[in-house]
Amino acid sequence: MGFEAHPHRDMEIVTWVLDGSLVHRDSQGDSGVIHPGLAQRMSAGTGIQHSEKNDS
């Protein structure tokens, strides 16, 4: 489950994982796994696409 790649523009996006883990990928070539207790901030001021899915 999660979100397929989708665009954002002129936003600050904060992701905070409470349980499980989440895989993040974006059109800037960044990727990683976010675990409980960690937070991620993504700036989408010039337009970006990203996906977030449960880590399997």
Buried (B, 14 or more C-beta within 10 A) or exposed (E): EEEEEEEBEEEEEEBEBEEEEBBBBBEEEEEEEBEEEEEBEBEBEEEBBBBBEEEE
